[in-house]
Amino acid sequence: MKIGQVPYRLLVNTVVLICVLVTSSNSRAFDLEEATITDLQEGMRMGTYTSRSIVEMYLKRVEEIDKRGPAIRSYLEINPDALAIADQLDQQRRDGQIRGPLHGIPVLLKDSIDTADKLGTTGGSYALEGIPVPRDSFVATQLRKAGAVIIGKANMSEWGYMRSTRASSGWSARGGQTKNPYILTRNPCGSSSGSGAAVAANLVAVAIGAEVDGSIVCPASANSIVGIKPTVGLVSRAGIIPAAPTQDTAGPLTRTVADAAIVLGALTGIDPRDSRTEESRGKFHSDYTQFLDPRGLHGARIGIARNYFGYHEKLDALINTSIEVMKQQGAIIIDPANVETAGQFGDSELTVLLYEFKTSLNRYLRARSSSGPQSIKDLIEFNKKHRTIEMPYFEQEIFEMAAQKGPLTDRTYLDALERNRRLAATEGIDATLKKYRLDAIVAPTYGPVMPIDLILGDHLVPPWKSQEWTPSAPAVAGYPHISVPAGYIFGIPVGISFIGGPYSEPILIKIAYAYEQATKYRKPPRFLAQDLAR
């Protein structure tokens, strides 16, 4: 074939390959590539690493590929005291004072989680820049007790994706747009976007996200990592910028189920500042690694929620392959086992979110500092005054809708809350688990993520799908949800979801770990410049 006759598609593919090779050449071999918590601990035990050297290696990589190179923009701030903290923990190790599996391990926190140190907590907004917090969040306190090094704050969808109906996941005024490290033009999903992208790109081994509906499990799916959205009340929300207390929770994002289990155990506990944690008394564990069982699928009753399929035929094929793997591992598959109420509570969920967002955010702002904004109305005015930096792409419709809502004694709110609990929990997940005597419900977490679009925003559920996406039912019910890598579609990661009843984290971790060990789908990203389908 003559050069002039080379098909256009072949030329395009050649250009893409060159872009891939150039991008890959900028990402040199990294000593901590895919290193787990156990790997890092063993390295410190053997003297190969120190906490300081681990922090230094991650920070060097952040400079190379997060700030420059592919410019993932997953880190919003770096803790200026990270190395000093690591030095202290190294000295404790030399003195034989090892606090546990997180001793000396760097952890990245979502920028909605309060830390009373030199790091800010801003929700990605300039409105809270420089406004102090009175004390550490419970999550930060627990991590420090466990010996973790809080290495920095992660970029996020500004205000937890609760500002605009046309927001782009991973965009904030302070941090700009976080990219998906697998394909740089694709969405990282959110709102814990930076947390997910940083873990996927090996910029840290552990990150903490926070979720109201999908903000932990969607970044997990989109970035080929593991995310645990715990039962609401298992992890205290005190000191976390709120969205909706009936659904809010923090949780771990890691590259393996084992690492997620380690971190989850460090985060649990009763906290007087969050009365919801009292419900976890006698139900939480400080060590979830005891439930890691490679034979955990054997005899497990797994229900397949087919009404969450249909996003993409290739996604359905991947999940069907995963179901076959679970059968081979001895699982009892009940197919279908639909959550029959899916898609019936979207309007009532929005009503609850708007009411709770206004009330809880106002309370948080007033308790935080008298020197900063005191209400959502103050934030609306701040955004108008600083439009060029806060609203260059999209507006604040959700803020404005929430600001119009009344108190939580309004009948409209109470009726919506009752509907949510009934449809998502009692007649939804609870009914499905009971009807089929299930240990877990399985579905795709989410389809291949959309391209980044700062003009039109995200389109999370395709227009031909009437049901809500998979994360909604467990989010609204306040039930646990684990997402694990399930493969790739044209190079875009997708995840599989394991959902259970309240405080069923032990059985979900057991099942998810066995699935992960049988599949091991995760591959590190190559920072591709374009989709493989092009």
Secondary structure, DSSP 8 states (H G I E B T S, - for coil): --GGG--HHHHHHHHHHHHHHHHHHTS---TTTT--HHHHHHHHHHTS--HHHHHHHHHHHIIIIIISTT----EEEE-TTHHHHHHHHHHHHHTT---STTTT-EEEEETTB--SSSS---TT-GGGTT---SS--HHHHHHHHTT-EEEEEE--SGGGG-S-TT--TTEETTTEE---SSBTTB---SSSHHHHHHHHTTS-SEEEEEESSSTTHHHHHHTT-EEEE--BTTB--TTB--S-TTT-EEEEEESSHHHHHHHHHHHB--BTTBGGGGGGTTT--S--GGG--TTTTTT-EEEE-GGG--S-HHHHHHHHHHHHHHHHTT-EEES----TTTTSSHHHHHHHHHHHHHHHHHHHHHHH-TTS--SHHHHHHHHHHTHHHH-SS---HHHHHHHT---TT-HHHHHHHHHHIIIIIIIIIHHHHHHHT-SEEEEEEE-S--B--TTT----S-TT--S--TTHHHHHHT--EEEEEEEEETTEEEEEEEE-STT-HHHHHHHHHHHHHHH--------BSS-TT-
